[in-house]
Amino acid sequence: MISRAEVLMGRDKDAPLDRDLEDNLTKLLVALNKFRDIYGKGMKVTSGYRPGSFNTAAGGAKKSNHMVCLACDFHDPNGDLDAYCMSNLHVLEQCGLYLEHPDHTIGWCHLQCIAPKSGNRVFKP
């Protein structure tokens, strides 16, 4: 199970979550854990909640969904998780998740529980 603490990475101590962020985090955890149960393998969070300065340091987009607890990155050095997602788009849809295209996430897998502007299940930033 992917925990709240894994996604928050202790960053909520310096940047506490308000009600909207808590609601977003709950939505994200439900979607990720539904996916995790279907995937059936461990998933290691590498970047979850990224309030302002953390997002800047990570080189994140100015309006990154990490900043609002709607996205999470996972360790994926061999691309196995990305490959599973690309081959099982119906699972992403079933879980309410969207995947940043693996061409843009070498070494990690980015999942978010909000549709990108394109509305595509797999998107390029």
Stockholm file with secondary structure:
# STOCKHOLM 1.0

chainA/1-125         MISRAEVLMGRDKDAPLDRDLEDNLTKLLVALNKFRDIYGKGMKVTSGYRPGSFNTAAGGAKKSNHMVCLACDFHDPNGDLDAYCMSNLHVLEQCGLYLEHPDHTIGWCHLQCIAPKSGNRVFKP
#=GR chainA/1-125 SS CCCHHHHHTTGGGTSCCCHHHHHHHHHHHHHHHHHHHHHCSCCCEEECCCCHHHHHHTTCCTTCGGGGTCEEEEEETTSHHHHHHHHCHHHHHHHTCEEECGGGCTEEEEEESSCCTTCCSEECC
#=GC SS_cons         CCCHHHHHTTGGGTSCCCHHHHHHHHHHHHHHHHHHHHHCSCCCEEECCCCHHHHHHTTCCTTCGGGGTCEEEEEETTSHHHHHHHHCHHHHHHHTCEEECGGGCTEEEEEESSCCTTCCSEECC
//
